[in-house]
Amino acid sequence: MSVAYAVSENISVSYGTSENTQNTTAASSTNQPEEVSGITASYTMGGMTLSGAMIDIKNQGFVQGTKEEAWELALAFAF
């Protein structure tokens, strides 16, 4: 699921989350659902866009107890 909101014509924010499961035939599987959530924001002025994202992943690769965090910052120009 995700939700996006345009704060103004220049600023927008969004939040998203998902839970992924892995199909397995093992009776004693220890695989856990992979949970991903993140927030993004962007600011546009003329032909320039500045955007950023923060992402959190739990049970990455369906392995219990793993956790990853990532962030991204981008600047784009349109001519």
N, CA, C, O and CB atoms as a CASP TS submission, in Angstrom:
PFRMAT TS
TARGET T0000
AUTHOR 0000-0000-0000
METHOD Language model
MODEL 1
PARENT N/A
ATOM      1  N   MET     1       0.852  -1.158   0.000  1.00  0.00           N
ATOM      2  CA  MET     1       0.000   0.000   0.000  1.00  0.00           C
ATOM      3  C   MET     1       0.896   1.219   0.000  1.00  0.00           C
ATOM      4  O   MET     1       2.021   1.180   0.500  1.00  0.00           O
ATOM      5  CB  MET     1      -0.969  -0.001   1.210  1.00  0.00           C
ATOM      6  N   SER     2       0.399   2.278  -0.554  1.00  0.00           N
ATOM      7  CA  SER     2       1.138   3.539  -0.524  1.00  0.00           C
ATOM      8  C   SER     2       0.158   4.710  -0.533  1.00  0.00           C
ATOM      9  O   SER     2      -0.971   4.612  -1.015  1.00  0.00           O
ATOM     10  CB  SER     2       2.114   3.636  -1.727  1.00  0.00           C
ATOM     11  N   VAL     3       0.637   5.810   0.017  1.00  0.00           N
ATOM     12  CA  VAL     3      -0.157   7.033   0.088  1.00  0.00           C
ATOM     13  C   VAL     3       0.738   8.175  -0.368  1.00  0.00           C
ATOM     14  O   VAL     3       1.879   8.295   0.079  1.00  0.00           O
ATOM     15  CB  VAL     3      -0.720   7.284   1.541  1.00  0.00           C
ATOM     16  N   ALA     4       0.224   9.005  -1.250  1.00  0.00           N
ATOM     17  CA  ALA     4       0.965  10.165  -1.733  1.00  0.00           C
ATOM     18  C   ALA     4       0.133  11.419  -1.517  1.00  0.00           C
ATOM     19  O   ALA     4      -1.095  11.394  -1.600  1.00  0.00           O
ATOM     20  CB  ALA     4       1.338  10.004  -3.228  1.00  0.00           C
ATOM     21  N   TYR     5       0.832  12.522  -1.236  1.00  0.00           N
ATOM     22  CA  TYR     5       0.137  13.778  -0.990  1.00  0.00           C
ATOM     23  C   TYR     5       0.926  14.915  -1.640  1.00  0.00           C
ATOM     24  O   TYR     5       2.125  15.059  -1.400  1.00  0.00           O
ATOM     25  CB  TYR     5      -0.045  14.027   0.540  1.00  0.00           C
ATOM     26  N   ALA     6       0.263  15.706  -2.449  1.00  0.00           N
ATOM     27  CA  ALA     6       0.871  16.893  -3.048  1.00  0.00           C
ATOM     28  C   ALA     6       0.625  18.061  -2.098  1.00  0.00           C
ATOM     29  O   ALA     6      -0.483  18.592  -2.026  1.00  0.00           O
ATOM     30  CB  ALA     6       0.284  17.187  -4.487  1.00  0.00           C
ATOM     31  N   VAL     7       1.660  18.452  -1.376  1.00  0.00           N
ATOM     32  CA  VAL     7       1.538  19.532  -0.398  1.00  0.00           C
ATOM     33  C   VAL     7       1.241  20.846  -1.112  1.00  0.00           C
ATOM     34  O   VAL     7       0.389  21.620  -0.677  1.00  0.00           O
ATOM     35  CB  VAL     7       2.828  19.656   0.450  1.00  0.00           C
ATOM     36  N   SER     8       1.937  21.085  -2.190  1.00  0.00           N
ATOM     37  CA  SER     8       1.696  22.249  -3.048  1.00  0.00           C
ATOM     38  C   SER     8       2.052  21.827  -4.463  1.00  0.00           C
ATOM     39  O   SER     8       2.338  20.655  -4.707  1.00  0.00           O
ATOM     40  CB  SER     8       2.538  23.514  -2.588  1.00  0.00           C
ATOM     41  N   GLU     9       2.038  22.769  -5.398  1.00  0.00           N
ATOM     42  CA  GLU     9       2.394  22.374  -6.761  1.00  0.00           C
ATOM     43  C   GLU     9       3.887  22.091  -6.888  1.00  0.00           C
ATOM     44  O   GLU     9       4.323  21.570  -7.915  1.00  0.00           O
ATOM     45  CB  GLU     9       1.985  23.462  -7.752  1.00  0.00           C
ATOM     46  N   ASN    10       4.675  22.420  -5.878  1.00  0.00           N
ATOM     47  CA  ASN    10       6.126  22.197  -5.908  1.00  0.00           C
ATOM     48  C   ASN    10       6.591  21.057  -5.004  1.00  0.00           C
ATOM     49  O   ASN    10       7.653  20.485  -5.246  1.00  0.00           O
ATOM     50  CB  ASN    10       6.835  23.457  -5.510  1.00  0.00           C
ATOM     51  N   ILE    11       5.831  20.718  -3.979  1.00  0.00           N
ATOM     52  CA  ILE    11       6.279  19.751  -2.969  1.00  0.00           C
ATOM     53  C   ILE    11       5.319  18.572  -2.905  1.00  0.00           C
ATOM     54  O   ILE    11       4.101  18.750  -2.881  1.00  0.00           O
ATOM     55  CB  ILE    11       6.396  20.421  -1.581  1.00  0.00           C
ATOM     56  N   SER    12       5.878  17.364  -2.876  1.00  0.00           N
ATOM     57  CA  SER    12       5.053  16.172  -2.696  1.00  0.00           C
ATOM     58  C   SER    12       5.781  15.190  -1.777  1.00  0.00           C
ATOM     59  O   SER    12       7.010  15.139  -1.743  1.00  0.00           O
ATOM     60  CB  SER    12       4.727  15.509  -4.067  1.00  0.00           C
ATOM     61  N   VAL    13       4.995  14.415  -1.036  1.00  0.00           N
ATOM     62  CA  VAL    13       5.534  13.391  -0.135  1.00  0.00           C
ATOM     63  C   VAL    13       4.727  12.107  -0.327  1.00  0.00           C
ATOM     64  O   VAL    13       3.559  12.146  -0.713  1.00  0.00           O
ATOM     65  CB  VAL    13       5.487  13.866   1.364  1.00  0.00           C
ATOM     66  N   SER    14       5.361  10.983  -0.054  1.00  0.00           N
ATOM     67  CA  SER    14       4.645   9.710  -0.132  1.00  0.00           C
ATOM     68  C   SER    14       5.235   8.720   0.863  1.00  0.00           C
ATOM     69  O   SER    14       6.398   8.820   1.252  1.00  0.00           O
ATOM     70  CB  SER    14       4.703   9.134  -1.565  1.00  0.00           C
ATOM     71  N   TYR    15       4.403   7.761   1.264  1.00  0.00           N
ATOM     72  CA  TYR    15       4.800   6.696   2.177  1.00  0.00           C
ATOM     73  C   TYR    15       4.273   5.389   1.611  1.00  0.00           C
ATOM     74  O   TYR    15       3.136   5.319   1.145  1.00  0.00           O
ATOM     75  CB  TYR    15       4.263   6.948   3.633  1.00  0.00           C
ATOM     76  N   GLY    16       5.088   4.372   1.650  1.00  0.00           N
ATOM     77  CA  GLY    16       4.657   3.076   1.144  1.00  0.00           C
ATOM     78  C   GLY    16       5.181   1.945   1.999  1.00  0.00           C
ATOM     79  O   GLY    16       6.230   2.061   2.634  1.00  0.00           O
ATOM     80  N   THR    17       4.442   0.847   2.011  1.00  0.00           N
ATOM     81  CA  THR    17       4.854  -0.335   2.757  1.00  0.00           C
ATOM     82  C   THR    17       4.385  -1.579   2.009  1.00  0.00           C
ATOM     83  O   THR    17       3.352  -1.564   1.339  1.00  0.00           O
ATOM     84  CB  THR    17       4.287  -0.308   4.207  1.00  0.00           C
ATOM     85  N   SER    18       5.159  -2.655   2.135  1.00  0.00           N
ATOM     86  CA  SER    18       4.751  -3.915   1.523  1.00  0.00           C
ATOM     87  C   SER    18       5.295  -5.077   2.341  1.00  0.00           C
ATOM     88  O   SER    18       6.310  -4.952   3.026  1.00  0.00           O
ATOM     89  CB  SER    18       5.239  -4.004   0.056  1.00  0.00           C
ATOM     90  N   GLU    19       4.611  -6.194   2.257  1.00  0.00           N
ATOM     91  CA  GLU    19       5.042  -7.425   2.926  1.00  0.00           C
ATOM     92  C   GLU    19       5.044  -8.525   1.879  1.00  0.00           C
ATOM     93  O   GLU    19       4.018  -8.813   1.262  1.00  0.00           O
ATOM     94  CB  GLU    19       4.107  -7.794   4.148  1.00  0.00           C
ATOM     95  N   ASN    20       6.198  -9.131   1.687  1.00  0.00           N
ATOM     96  CA  ASN    20       6.362 -10.172   0.681  1.00  0.00           C
ATOM     97  C   ASN    20       6.598 -11.511   1.369  1.00  0.00           C
ATOM     98  O   ASN    20       7.348 -11.590   2.341  1.00  0.00           O
ATOM     99  CB  ASN    20       7.529  -9.835  -0.278  1.00  0.00           C
ATOM    100  N   THR    21       5.965 -12.553   0.869  1.00  0.00           N
ATOM    101  CA  THR    21       6.172 -13.894   1.406  1.00  0.00           C
ATOM    102  C   THR    21       6.778 -14.782   0.337  1.00  0.00           C
ATOM    103  O   THR    21       6.620 -14.546  -0.861  1.00  0.00           O
ATOM    104  CB  THR    21       4.849 -14.495   1.924  1.00  0.00           C
ATOM    105  N   GLN    22       7.471 -15.804   0.798  1.00  0.00           N
ATOM    106  CA  GLN    22       8.123 -16.737  -0.110  1.00  0.00           C
ATOM    107  C   GLN    22       7.439 -18.087   0.003  1.00  0.00           C
ATOM    108  O   GLN    22       7.262 -18.603   1.107  1.00  0.00           O
ATOM    109  CB  GLN    22       9.638 -16.857   0.197  1.00  0.00           C
ATOM    110  N   ASN    23       7.054 -18.659  -1.121  1.00  0.00           N
ATOM    111  CA  ASN    23       6.436 -19.986  -1.115  1.00  0.00           C
ATOM    112  C   ASN    23       7.521 -21.038  -0.939  1.00  0.00           C
ATOM    113  O   ASN    23       8.546 -20.999  -1.620  1.00  0.00           O
ATOM    114  CB  ASN    23       5.630 -20.238  -2.424  1.00  0.00           C
ATOM    115  N   THR    24       7.296 -21.975  -0.028  1.00  0.00           N
ATOM    116  CA  THR    24       8.258 -23.041   0.210  1.00  0.00           C
ATOM    117  C   THR    24       7.517 -24.321   0.543  1.00  0.00           C
ATOM    118  O   THR    24       6.395 -24.282   1.047  1.00  0.00           O
ATOM    119  CB  THR    24       9.235 -22.666   1.343  1.00  0.00           C
ATOM    120  N   THR    25       8.137 -25.447   0.265  1.00  0.00           N
ATOM    121  CA  THR    25       7.511 -26.738   0.554  1.00  0.00           C
ATOM    122  C   THR    25       8.068 -27.367   1.819  1.00  0.00           C
ATOM    123  O   THR    25       7.581 -28.410   2.255  1.00  0.00           O
ATOM    124  CB  THR    25       7.701 -27.687  -0.614  1.00  0.00           C
ATOM    125  N   ALA    26       9.085 -26.747   2.420  1.00  0.00           N
ATOM    126  CA  ALA    26       9.687 -27.308   3.639  1.00  0.00           C
ATOM    127  C   ALA    26       8.723 -27.167   4.805  1.00  0.00           C
ATOM    128  O   ALA    26       8.149 -26.098   5.017  1.00  0.00           O
ATOM    129  CB  ALA    26      11.031 -26.608   3.966  1.00  0.00           C
ATOM    130  N   ALA    27       8.543 -28.244   5.562  1.00  0.00           N
ATOM    131  CA  ALA    27       7.603 -28.224   6.685  1.00  0.00           C
ATOM    132  C   ALA    27       8.118 -27.381   7.841  1.00  0.00           C
ATOM    133  O   ALA    27       7.325 -26.770   8.557  1.00  0.00           O
ATOM    134  CB  ALA    27       7.329 -29.640   7.167  1.00  0.00           C
ATOM    135  N   SER    28       9.426 -27.335   8.035  1.00  0.00           N
ATOM    136  CA  SER    28       9.986 -26.576   9.162  1.00  0.00           C
ATOM    137  C   SER    28      10.733 -25.340   8.677  1.00  0.00           C
ATOM    138  O   SER    28      11.826 -25.040   9.158  1.00  0.00           O
ATOM    139  CB  SER    28      10.927 -27.462   9.990  1.00  0.00           C
ATOM    140  N   SER    29      10.151 -24.639   7.742  1.00  0.00           N
ATOM    141  CA  SER    29      10.787 -23.459   7.169  1.00  0.00           C
ATOM    142  C   SER    29      10.901 -22.339   8.201  1.00  0.00           C
ATOM    143  O   SER    29       9.971 -22.086   8.966  1.00  0.00           O
ATOM    144  CB  SER    29      10.002 -22.974   5.949  1.00  0.00           C
ATOM    145  N   THR    30      12.061 -21.672   8.207  1.00  0.00           N
ATOM    146  CA  THR    30      12.266 -20.535   9.102  1.00  0.00           C
ATOM    147  C   THR    30      12.182 -19.217   8.338  1.00  0.00           C
ATOM    148  O   THR    30      12.517 -18.160   8.874  1.00  0.00           O
ATOM    149  CB  THR    30      13.621 -20.649   9.811  1.00  0.00           C
ATOM    150  N   ASN    31      11.743 -19.282   7.108  1.00  0.00           N
ATOM    151  CA  ASN    31      11.615 -18.055   6.314  1.00  0.00           C
ATOM    152  C   ASN    31      10.569 -17.140   6.933  1.00  0.00           C
ATOM    153  O   ASN    31       9.502 -17.582   7.358  1.00  0.00           O
ATOM    154  CB  ASN    31      11.242 -18.384   4.848  1.00  0.00           C
ATOM    155  N   GLN    32      10.897 -15.869   6.973  1.00  0.00           N
ATOM    156  CA  GLN    32      10.007 -14.852   7.511  1.00  0.00           C
ATOM    157  C   GLN    32       9.563 -13.937   6.380  1.00  0.00           C
ATOM    158  O   GLN    32      10.278 -13.805   5.387  1.00  0.00           O
ATOM    159  CB  GLN    32      10.698 -14.043   8.640  1.00  0.00           C
ATOM    160  N   PRO    33       8.404 -13.304   6.505  1.00  0.00           N
ATOM    161  CA  PRO    33       7.991 -12.352   5.465  1.00  0.00           C
ATOM    162  C   PRO    33       8.959 -11.167   5.420  1.00  0.00           C
ATOM    163  O   PRO    33       9.427 -10.692   6.454  1.00  0.00           O
ATOM    164  CB  PRO    33       6.541 -11.855   5.721  1.00  0.00           C
ATOM    165  N   GLU    34       9.241 -10.713   4.229  1.00  0.00           N
ATOM    166  CA  GLU    34      10.096  -9.552   4.034  1.00  0.00           C
ATOM    167  C   GLU    34       9.222  -8.309   4.114  1.00  0.00           C
ATOM    168  O   GLU    34       8.233  -8.206   3.388  1.00  0.00           O
ATOM    169  CB  GLU    34      10.859  -9.623   2.670  1.00  0.00           C
ATOM    170  N   GLU    35       9.566  -7.366   4.982  1.00  0.00           N
ATOM    171  CA  GLU    35       8.774  -6.154   5.185  1.00  0.00           C
ATOM    172  C   GLU    35       9.584  -4.944   4.716  1.00  0.00           C
ATOM    173  O   GLU    35      10.691  -4.700   5.195  1.00  0.00           O
ATOM    174  CB  GLU    35       8.362  -5.999   6.685  1.00  0.00           C
ATOM    175  N   VAL    36       9.021  -4.200   3.786  1.00  0.00           N
ATOM    176  CA  VAL    36       9.683  -3.024   3.224  1.00  0.00           C
ATOM    177  C   VAL    36       8.797  -1.803   3.449  1.00  0.00           C
ATOM    178  O   VAL    36       7.600  -1.840   3.163  1.00  0.00           O
ATOM    179  CB  VAL    36       9.985  -3.219   1.706  1.00  0.00           C
ATOM    180  N   SER    37       9.381  -0.727   3.959  1.00  0.00           N
ATOM    181  CA  SER    37       8.636   0.523   4.110  1.00  0.00           C
ATOM    182  C   SER    37       9.566   1.682   3.761  1.00  0.00           C
ATOM    183  O   SER    37      10.785   1.585   3.909  1.00  0.00           O
ATOM    184  CB  SER    37       8.067   0.675   5.565  1.00  0.00           C
ATOM    185  N   GLY    38       8.980   2.763   3.302  1.00  0.00           N
ATOM    186  CA  GLY    38       9.799   3.905   2.930  1.00  0.00           C
ATOM    187  C   GLY    38       8.995   5.175   2.782  1.00  0.00           C
ATOM    188  O   GLY    38       7.775   5.155   2.618  1.00  0.00           O
ATOM    189  N   ILE    39       9.712   6.279   2.844  1.00  0.00           N
ATOM    190  CA  ILE    39       9.110   7.592   2.670  1.00  0.00           C
ATOM    191  C   ILE    39       9.935   8.357   1.643  1.00  0.00           C
ATOM    192  O   ILE    39      11.163   8.283   1.646  1.00  0.00           O
ATOM    193  CB  ILE    39       9.031   8.369   4.026  1.00  0.00           C
ATOM    194  N   THR    40       9.260   9.089   0.770  1.00  0.00           N
ATOM    195  CA  THR    40       9.934   9.900  -0.237  1.00  0.00           C
ATOM    196  C   THR    40       9.366  11.310  -0.226  1.00  0.00           C
ATOM    197  O   THR    40       8.220  11.535   0.162  1.00  0.00           O
ATOM    198  CB  THR    40       9.791   9.269  -1.636  1.00  0.00           C
ATOM    199  N   ALA    41      10.176  12.236  -0.653  1.00  0.00           N
ATOM    200  CA  ALA    41       9.743  13.631  -0.765  1.00  0.00           C
ATOM    201  C   ALA    41      10.447  14.254  -1.962  1.00  0.00           C
ATOM    202  O   ALA    41      11.573  13.884  -2.295  1.00  0.00           O
ATOM    203  CB  ALA    41      10.049  14.435   0.549  1.00  0.00           C
ATOM    204  N   SER    42       9.777  15.195  -2.602  1.00  0.00           N
ATOM    205  CA  SER    42      10.405  15.884  -3.723  1.00  0.00           C
ATOM    206  C   SER    42       9.971  17.347  -3.755  1.00  0.00           C
ATOM    207  O   SER    42       8.874  17.711  -3.331  1.00  0.00           O
ATOM    208  CB  SER    42      10.052  15.189  -5.053  1.00  0.00           C
ATOM    209  N   TYR    43      10.884  18.167  -4.278  1.00  0.00           N
ATOM    210  CA  TYR    43      10.635  19.594  -4.439  1.00  0.00           C
ATOM    211  C   TYR    43      11.002  19.953  -5.877  1.00  0.00           C
ATOM    212  O   TYR    43      12.108  19.661  -6.332  1.00  0.00           O
ATOM    213  CB  TYR    43      11.456  20.454  -3.396  1.00  0.00           C
ATOM    214  N   THR    44      10.078  20.582  -6.583  1.00  0.00           N
ATOM    215  CA  THR    44      10.301  20.963  -7.975  1.00  0.00           C
ATOM    216  C   THR    44      10.233  22.469  -8.113  1.00  0.00           C
ATOM    217  O   THR    44       9.319  23.117  -7.603  1.00  0.00           O
ATOM    218  CB  THR    44       9.272  20.291  -8.902  1.00  0.00           C
ATOM    219  N   MET    45      11.228  23.021  -8.819  1.00  0.00           N
ATOM    220  CA  MET    45      11.239  24.458  -9.082  1.00  0.00           C
ATOM    221  C   MET    45      11.717  24.651 -10.513  1.00  0.00           C
ATOM    222  O   MET    45      12.889  24.433 -10.821  1.00  0.00           O
ATOM    223  CB  MET    45      12.156  25.234  -8.059  1.00  0.00           C
ATOM    224  N   GLY    46      10.804  25.059 -11.380  1.00  0.00           N
ATOM    225  CA  GLY    46      11.150  25.207 -12.790  1.00  0.00           C
ATOM    226  C   GLY    46      11.516  23.855 -13.382  1.00  0.00           C
ATOM    227  O   GLY    46      10.717  22.920 -13.342  1.00  0.00           O
ATOM    228  N   GLY    47      12.718  23.749 -13.930  1.00  0.00           N
ATOM    229  CA  GLY    47      13.189  22.499 -14.521  1.00  0.00           C
ATOM    230  C   GLY    47      14.062  21.681 -13.594  1.00  0.00           C
ATOM    231  O   GLY    47      14.722  20.743 -14.042  1.00  0.00           O
ATOM    232  N   MET    48      14.082  22.011 -12.306  1.00  0.00           N
ATOM    233  CA  MET    48      14.921  21.307 -11.348  1.00  0.00           C
ATOM    234  C   MET    48      14.059  20.547 -10.339  1.00  0.00           C
ATOM    235  O   MET    48      13.062  21.073  -9.846  1.00  0.00           O
ATOM    236  CB  MET    48      15.854  22.292 -10.623  1.00  0.00           C
ATOM    237  N   THR    49      14.447  19.315 -10.039  1.00  0.00           N
ATOM    238  CA  THR    49      13.759  18.526  -9.024  1.00  0.00           C
ATOM    239  C   THR    49      14.774  17.982  -8.034  1.00  0.00           C
ATOM    240  O   THR    49      15.757  17.349  -8.419  1.00  0.00           O
ATOM    241  CB  THR    49      12.954  17.375  -9.669  1.00  0.00           C
ATOM    242  N   LEU    50      14.530  18.231  -6.764  1.00  0.00           N
ATOM    243  CA  LEU    50      15.341  17.689  -5.681  1.00  0.00           C
ATOM    244  C   LEU    50      14.471  16.664  -4.965  1.00  0.00           C
ATOM    245  O   LEU    50      13.367  16.984  -4.523  1.00  0.00           O
ATOM    246  CB  LEU    50      15.852  18.823  -4.694  1.00  0.00           C
ATOM    247  N   SER    51      14.963  15.431  -4.848  1.00  0.00           N
ATOM    248  CA  SER    51      14.157  14.390  -4.213  1.00  0.00           C
ATOM    249  C   SER    51      15.009  13.553  -3.269  1.00  0.00           C
ATOM    250  O   SER    51      16.231  13.475  -3.402  1.00  0.00           O
ATOM    251  CB  SER    51      13.501  13.493  -5.272  1.00  0.00           C
ATOM    252  N   GLY    52      14.331  12.932  -2.316  1.00  0.00           N
ATOM    253  CA  GLY    52      15.018  12.081  -1.353  1.00  0.00           C
ATOM    254  C   GLY    52      14.116  10.939  -0.916  1.00  0.00           C
ATOM    255  O   GLY    52      12.890  11.034  -0.972  1.00  0.00           O
ATOM    256  N   ALA    53      14.753   9.856  -0.481  1.00  0.00           N
ATOM    257  CA  ALA    53      14.003   8.683  -0.029  1.00  0.00           C
ATOM    258  C   ALA    53      14.743   8.022   1.127  1.00  0.00           C
ATOM    259  O   ALA    53      15.973   8.006   1.166  1.00  0.00           O
ATOM    260  CB  ALA    53      13.793   7.674  -1.193  1.00  0.00           C
ATOM    261  N   MET    54      13.975   7.479   2.065  1.00  0.00           N
ATOM    262  CA  MET    54      14.514   6.663   3.157  1.00  0.00           C
ATOM    263  C   MET    54      13.739   5.350   3.151  1.00  0.00           C
ATOM    264  O   MET    54      12.508   5.354   3.177  1.00  0.00           O
ATOM    265  CB  MET    54      14.401   7.400   4.561  1.00  0.00           C
ATOM    266  N   ILE    55      14.457   4.222   3.116  1.00  0.00           N
ATOM    267  CA  ILE    55      13.835   2.911   2.991  1.00  0.00           C
ATOM    268  C   ILE    55      14.338   2.001   4.104  1.00  0.00           C
ATOM    269  O   ILE    55      15.522   2.018   4.440  1.00  0.00           O
ATOM    270  CB  ILE    55      14.126   2.291   1.605  1.00  0.00           C
ATOM    271  N   ASP    56      13.435   1.206   4.676  1.00  0.00           N
ATOM    272  CA  ASP    56      13.745   0.265   5.750  1.00  0.00           C
ATOM    273  C   ASP    56      13.274  -1.125   5.323  1.00  0.00           C
ATOM    274  O   ASP    56      12.120  -1.298   4.933  1.00  0.00           O
ATOM    275  CB  ASP    56      13.072   0.699   7.101  1.00  0.00           C
ATOM    276  N   ILE    57      14.167  -2.115   5.396  1.00  0.00           N
ATOM    277  CA  ILE    57      13.826  -3.486   5.003  1.00  0.00           C
ATOM    278  C   ILE    57      14.102  -4.411   6.182  1.00  0.00           C
ATOM    279  O   ILE    57      15.218  -4.451   6.701  1.00  0.00           O
ATOM    280  CB  ILE    57      14.638  -3.936   3.739  1.00  0.00           C
ATOM    281  N   LYS    58      13.082  -5.152   6.602  1.00  0.00           N
ATOM    282  CA  LYS    58      13.232  -6.140   7.671  1.00  0.00           C
ATOM    283  C   LYS    58      13.127  -7.536   7.067  1.00  0.00           C
ATOM    284  O   LYS    58      12.340  -7.756   6.146  1.00  0.00           O
ATOM    285  CB  LYS    58      12.156  -5.934   8.788  1.00  0.00           C
ATOM    286  N   ASN    59      13.909  -8.473   7.574  1.00  0.00           N
ATOM    287  CA  ASN    59      13.953  -9.858   7.081  1.00  0.00           C
ATOM    288  C   ASN    59      14.311  -9.898   5.604  1.00  0.00           C
ATOM    289  O   ASN    59      13.688 -10.612   4.818  1.00  0.00           O
ATOM    290  CB  ASN    59      12.603 -10.559   7.312  1.00  0.00           C
ATOM    291  N   GLN    60      15.336  -9.112   5.234  1.00  0.00           N
ATOM    292  CA  GLN    60      15.741  -9.035   3.834  1.00  0.00           C
ATOM    293  C   GLN    60      16.152 -10.409   3.320  1.00  0.00           C
ATOM    294  O   GLN    60      16.868 -11.146   3.998  1.00  0.00           O
ATOM    295  CB  GLN    60      16.894  -8.034   3.658  1.00  0.00           C
ATOM    296  N   GLY    61      15.698 -10.747   2.128  1.00  0.00           N
ATOM    297  CA  GLY    61      15.972 -12.054   1.547  1.00  0.00           C
ATOM    298  C   GLY    61      15.261 -13.174   2.277  1.00  0.00           C
ATOM    299  O   GLY    61      15.646 -14.337   2.156  1.00  0.00           O
ATOM    300  N   PHE    62      14.213 -12.833   3.046  1.00  0.00           N
ATOM    301  CA  PHE    62      13.408 -13.788   3.815  1.00  0.00           C
ATOM    302  C   PHE    62      14.225 -14.465   4.916  1.00  0.00           C
ATOM    303  O   PHE    62      13.933 -15.596   5.304  1.00  0.00           O
ATOM    304  CB  PHE    62      12.818 -14.848   2.884  1.00  0.00           C
ATOM    305  N   VAL    63      15.250 -13.768   5.416  1.00  0.00           N
ATOM    306  CA  VAL    63      16.087 -14.293   6.486  1.00  0.00           C
ATOM    307  C   VAL    63      15.725 -13.557   7.772  1.00  0.00           C
ATOM    308  O   VAL    63      15.805 -12.331   7.840  1.00  0.00           O
ATOM    309  CB  VAL    63      17.611 -14.137   6.150  1.00  0.00           C
ATOM    310  N   GLN    64      15.328 -14.314   8.782  1.00  0.00           N
ATOM    311  CA  GLN    64      14.873 -13.737  10.050  1.00  0.00           C
ATOM    312  C   GLN    64      15.991 -12.955  10.725  1.00  0.00           C
ATOM    313  O   GLN    64      17.135 -13.406  10.782  1.00  0.00           O
ATOM    314  CB  GLN    64      14.362 -14.837  10.989  1.00  0.00           C
ATOM    315  N   GLY    65      15.648 -11.784  11.232  1.00  0.00           N
ATOM    316  CA  GLY    65      16.566 -10.971  12.010  1.00  0.00           C
ATOM    317  C   GLY    65      17.439 -10.024  11.206  1.00  0.00           C
ATOM    318  O   GLY    65      18.200  -9.258  11.797  1.00  0.00           O
ATOM    319  N   THR    66      17.359 -10.047   9.883  1.00  0.00           N
ATOM    320  CA  THR    66      18.162  -9.117   9.098  1.00  0.00           C
ATOM    321  C   THR    66      17.419  -7.796   8.956  1.00  0.00           C
ATOM    322  O   THR    66      16.189  -7.755   8.928  1.00  0.00           O
ATOM    323  CB  THR    66      18.492  -9.709   7.708  1.00  0.00           C
ATOM    324  N   LYS    67      18.187  -6.724   8.868  1.00  0.00           N
ATOM    325  CA  LYS    67      17.595  -5.400   8.736  1.00  0.00           C
ATOM    326  C   LYS    67      18.535  -4.524   7.927  1.00  0.00           C
ATOM    327  O   LYS    67      19.740  -4.502   8.175  1.00  0.00           O
ATOM    328  CB  LYS    67      17.307  -4.770  10.127  1.00  0.00           C
ATOM    329  N   GLU    68      17.989  -3.810   6.967  1.00  0.00           N
ATOM    330  CA  GLU    68      18.750  -2.887   6.131  1.00  0.00           C
ATOM    331  C   GLU    68      18.038  -1.544   6.096  1.00  0.00           C
ATOM    332  O   GLU    68      16.809  -1.470   6.095  1.00  0.00           O
ATOM    333  CB  GLU    68      18.932  -3.452   4.697  1.00  0.00           C
ATOM    334  N   GLU    69      18.827  -0.503   6.067  1.00  0.00           N
ATOM    335  CA  GLU    69      18.293   0.846   5.901  1.00  0.00           C
ATOM    336  C   GLU    69      19.058   1.514   4.770  1.00  0.00           C
ATOM    337  O   GLU    69      20.269   1.338   4.639  1.00  0.00           O
ATOM    338  CB  GLU    69      18.401   1.678   7.226  1.00  0.00           C
ATOM    339  N   ALA    70      18.359   2.267   3.968  1.00  0.00           N
ATOM    340  CA  ALA    70      19.002   2.962   2.857  1.00  0.00           C
ATOM    341  C   ALA    70      18.382   4.335   2.679  1.00  0.00           C
ATOM    342  O   ALA    70      17.232   4.566   3.054  1.00  0.00           O
ATOM    343  CB  ALA    70      18.886   2.145   1.557  1.00  0.00           C
ATOM    344  N   TRP    71      19.154   5.240   2.104  1.00  0.00           N
ATOM    345  CA  TRP    71      18.618   6.552   1.775  1.00  0.00           C
ATOM    346  C   TRP    71      19.166   6.969   0.420  1.00  0.00           C
ATOM    347  O   TRP    71      20.203   6.481  -0.030  1.00  0.00           O
ATOM    348  CB  TRP    71      18.974   7.600   2.870  1.00  0.00           C
ATOM    349  N   GLU    72      18.454   7.870  -0.211  1.00  0.00           N
ATOM    350  CA  GLU    72      18.840   8.340  -1.540  1.00  0.00           C
ATOM    351  C   GLU    72      18.522   9.805  -1.659  1.00  0.00           C
ATOM    352  O   GLU    72      17.482  10.266  -1.189  1.00  0.00           O
ATOM    353  CB  GLU    72      18.130   7.541  -2.647  1.00  0.00           C
ATOM    354  N   LEU    73      19.416  10.538  -2.286  1.00  0.00           N
ATOM    355  CA  LEU    73      19.216  11.953  -2.547  1.00  0.00           C
ATOM    356  C   LEU    73      19.519  12.179  -4.021  1.00  0.00           C
ATOM    357  O   LEU    73      20.561  11.739  -4.507  1.00  0.00           O
ATOM    358  CB  LEU    73      20.122  12.853  -1.621  1.00  0.00           C
ATOM    359  N   ALA    74      18.633  12.854  -4.740  1.00  0.00           N
ATOM    360  CA  ALA    74      18.804  13.050  -6.181  1.00  0.00           C
ATOM    361  C   ALA    74      18.480  14.482  -6.574  1.00  0.00           C
ATOM    362  O   ALA    74      17.615  15.130  -5.985  1.00  0.00           O
ATOM    363  CB  ALA    74      17.918  12.075  -6.967  1.00  0.00           C
ATOM    364  N   LEU    75      19.187  14.952  -7.569  1.00  0.00           N
ATOM    365  CA  LEU    75      18.953  16.269  -8.145  1.00  0.00           C
ATOM    366  C   LEU    75      18.880  16.084  -9.654  1.00  0.00           C
ATOM    367  O   LEU    75      19.820  15.574 -10.263  1.00  0.00           O
ATOM    368  CB  LEU    75      20.079  17.298  -7.737  1.00  0.00           C
ATOM    369  N   ALA    76      17.774  16.493 -10.258  1.00  0.00           N
ATOM    370  CA  ALA    76      17.572  16.311 -11.691  1.00  0.00           C
ATOM    371  C   ALA    76      17.285  17.666 -12.353  1.00  0.00           C
ATOM    372  O   ALA    76      16.613  18.526 -11.785  1.00  0.00           O
ATOM    373  CB  ALA    76      16.411  15.312 -11.958  1.00  0.00           C
ATOM    374  N   PHE    77      17.809  17.822 -13.553  1.00  0.00           N
ATOM    375  CA  PHE    77      17.560  19.037 -14.328  1.00  0.00           C
ATOM    376  C   PHE    77      16.906  18.672 -15.645  1.00  0.00           C
ATOM    377  O   PHE    77      17.308  17.699 -16.282  1.00  0.00           O
ATOM    378  CB  PHE    77      18.869  19.820 -14.573  1.00  0.00           C
ATOM    379  N   ALA    78      15.914  19.425 -16.063  1.00  0.00           N
ATOM    380  CA  ALA    78      15.265  19.233 -17.365  1.00  0.00           C
ATOM    381  C   ALA    78      15.590  20.448 -18.233  1.00  0.00           C
ATOM    382  O   ALA    78      15.467  21.595 -17.803  1.00  0.00           O
ATOM    383  CB  ALA    78      13.701  19.042 -17.213  1.00  0.00           C
ATOM    384  N   PHE    79      16.001  20.167 -19.441  1.00  0.00           N
ATOM    385  CA  PHE    79      16.363  21.259 -20.368  1.00  0.00           C
ATOM    386  C   PHE    79      15.375  21.360 -21.479  1.00  0.00           C
ATOM    387  O   PHE    79      15.514  22.217 -22.352  1.00  0.00           O
ATOM    388  CB  PHE    79      17.754  21.056 -20.944  1.00  0.00           C
TER
END
